[in-house]
Amino acid sequence: MKKIILSLLLACFVASVGFAQKTKLTKANTEFENHNYSAAIELYLEILDKENISEAKVKLAESYRKLNNMKEAEFWYGQVVHLPEAKPIDYLHYGKALQANGKCDLARPWFKKYSAAEPDDLRGQLLSNTCDLEALEKMLKSRKDFYEIKQLPFNTAFDDFGPTFYKGNLLFASERNNKSSINRIHEWSGYPFLDLLITKVDTIDAETLDFKYDEAPEKYSNRLNTKYHSGPICFSQDEKTVFFTHNDSDERNRLGRDDETTIRLKVFTADIDGDKWTNIEGLPFNSDEYSVAYPALDVDGKTLYFSSDMPGGFGGMDLYYTVKENGQWLPPRNLGPRINTEGHEVFPYVHSSGRLYFSSDGHVGLGMLDVYYIDNNNGVWESPMNVGYPINTPSDDFGLIMNKEETFGYFCSNRKGGTGRTDIYSFKYSIVKVEVLVYDENTNQPINDASVLNDCSGLEMFTGDNGRVTIELPLNRCCTFTAGKEDYTKNTSESCTYDYKASTKVFVKIALSQSMNFAIEGVVYDEETGDPLTNSSVVVTPDCGGEAIEVKTDESGRYRFTLDSDCCYSLKAAHEGYFSVSTDQPYCTKGLGKSQTFTHNFALQRFINPPGDLVTDENNPSFYPCDGIGRSFVIRHIYYDFDKAYIRTDAEEPLFQLIKILEDNPDLVVEIGSHTDARGSNRYNIRLSARRAESVVKYLINQGIDESRLQAKGYGETDPTNDCVDEIPCTEEQHQRNRRTEFRVIGKIDGTRYDCENDILDVNQTSVEPKELIKVDKCKNCPF
């Protein structure tokens, strides 16, 4: 009985504990949904002390992230990512927490995992690239010589940020609850709401940019400072108009809330008349459904930049701008994907030079929020540039402003070693601005989108539509700029910054000449049929060094080669069963002033007929297999005077053509066959034709042709080209055509044979007769 009672009591206790945990979880979630993260954290920790609840871990990790406590966020996200219900966004948050805590090598796999799960979100790949050791090293070193950073004496243990120049002094926003009888605590963070404060800035040494600040800044204006957030703030150039971030929906301090009771940030403007603030009103696009914050006014006072999470953006907070026309602010426009990412883009600031500074956690950086700048080149925004270390660190770095001379400024950071959660730092900026103009050497026109590589930093930038790019160099340094673009030859120029003062502007011009493109193309085809020869070999040999290059023709017999400049090329085409042919003259690109494509077609002659039904005896070692029948080609103009064997002067040119064929085809063995007309005895004509063939062979040998490749053969009157046989009356021209020499391929030096059995070969069917007029030597007193 006692055991039953004990069991019932235990069950009731467990049920009571479970009910209590469920109640506490509901309360924690309510605090979380109301953005009371400090209160929610305490409840989630109590829950997890007693029970391992996944939902509590996920929201605890997110609460720490919202409060920017990345040490605790890393610990809890490290547990969340291994839960079955973990989402891809948890991988990203875990990686960013690791990166913020200086563990980029451990963060990179989680960025890659997020990128694989969410390929359309570029943050995973960008952050993964940031954690690449080489890229990280370049980012840490490329601009470190530009800055000298100093902590400021008025920072507190709270958030101090949003510095703004005002009448030679410094305004900023702070969480410190300065001289207030009301304890104003923000439930989100557990810290006081923001007020606008002002500190006097006294110059100690203008040359060294050394200044003195009030250690106890005063409230700037009770008119603007309310019981909720006030700040950051910016002024027009004449300091007669002010724009500021506020929680209030209007000047009567009514809070603007969305449907989830979240107080949204809004931007207000006011006119300054002496010490009075008038015409305080919100911008027309403020909303209770989204935030509008961190205003930044352009130099001309007509363009206002701000950050907002209004619908239609690219991610979290995006940068927008609005233009004032006829006294009214036009509907805002998003600055676009070159600047905005899936992450947050916040704290814009427009310098008097027109350069736009902002902070982002979506671009390649050192971790968390980094400061970037972007230049407007004739209405087109260039790519964002990371301002580099030591302004940027793995912590949040934001809110940068600079003096007019661009030699001194302020920024905010929650980096290690500070006084409080977020501190304001001053910095000296010691650089020379080098404006590089890249232009076309021939036209003198600027070249847009040309790359300019700076060897001092290793950074590559690209010119705008005006062909210009501004590169910052440290003082007392020489750097080389290499400019280039497709279709242009690269060129370099050196610039040194010795004896220059900080913020000096230097101009460098780099001329690029268009790199000319050269090619040669053509068709390889059968000379007799005109059919294209597929898979023919075309070899191009340069005279300026390098090996010969071979390409095969396509199905249409076409080939194409790309040629280098300042070089000459000889070509040779070959196809099995055809004479190889090389070009008589090289094709040269030397001295050409513009791109050119040469054309050279190759008409190849077939030198064998296919083997057909020829029978071979591979078992007979004295018999070579026959691979076809060699065709006979008349050596044009190689005709002989009557009863003579010497080579006439009109034969020299065609013999040179034969020599070229033999040189282009060094593996072929040819027969030199000579003939007579029908006058005279057969026996005499055989000897005469043999002498004629030998005279040609000797001529070729004297011209450098290897004797082993030549075979003389006398056919006498046995193979006339016409019907002029014994006792048939013919004209002298008909007889002259029979007094000729032909050549045909009979094999290769590797032993391949094309002559086979002589009784198979019908020379008449394969002879190619010349069509030209020939010199006729008339026979006197001949019988017919």
Buried (B, 14 or more C-beta within 10 A) or exposed (E): EEEEEEEEEEEEEEEEEEEEBEEBBEBBBEBBEBBBBBBBBEBBEBBBEEEEBEBBBBBBBBBBBBBBBBEBBBBBBBBBBEEEEBBBEBBBBBBBBBBBBBBBEBBBBBBBBBBEBBEEBBBBBBBBBBBBEEEBEBBBBBBBBBBEEEEBEBBBEBBBBBBBBBEEBBBBBBBBBBEBEEEBBBBBBBBBBBBBBBBBBEEEEEEEBEBEBBEEBEBBBEBBBBBBBBBBBBBBEEEEBBBBBBBBBBBEEEBBBEEEEBBBBBBBBBBBEEEEBEEBEBBEBBBBBBBBBBBBBBEEBEBBBBBBBBEEBBBBBBBBBBBBEEEEBEEBEBBEEEBBBBBBBBBBBBBEBEBBBBBBBBBBBBBBBBBBBBBBBEEEBBEBBBBBBBBBBBBBBBBBBBBEEBBBBBBBBBBEEBBBBBBBBBBBBBBBBBEBBBBBBEEEEBBBEBBBBBEBBEBEBBBBEBBBBBBBBBBEEEBEBBBBBEEBEBBEBEBBBEEBEBBEEBEBEBBBEBBBBBBBBBBBBBBEEEEBBBEBBBBBBBEEEEEEEBEEBBEEBBBEBEBEBEBBBBBBBBBEBBBBBBBEEBBBBEEEEEBBEBEBEBBBBBBBBEBEEBEBEEEEEEEBEBBBBBBBBBBBBBBBBBBBBEBBEEBEEBBEEBBBBBEBBEEBBBBBBBBBBBBBEEEBBBBBBBBBBBBBBBBBEEEEBEEEBBBBBBBBBBBBBBEBEEEEEBEEEBBBBBBBBBBBBBBBEEEBBBBBEEEEBEBEEBBBEBEEEBEBBEBEEEEE
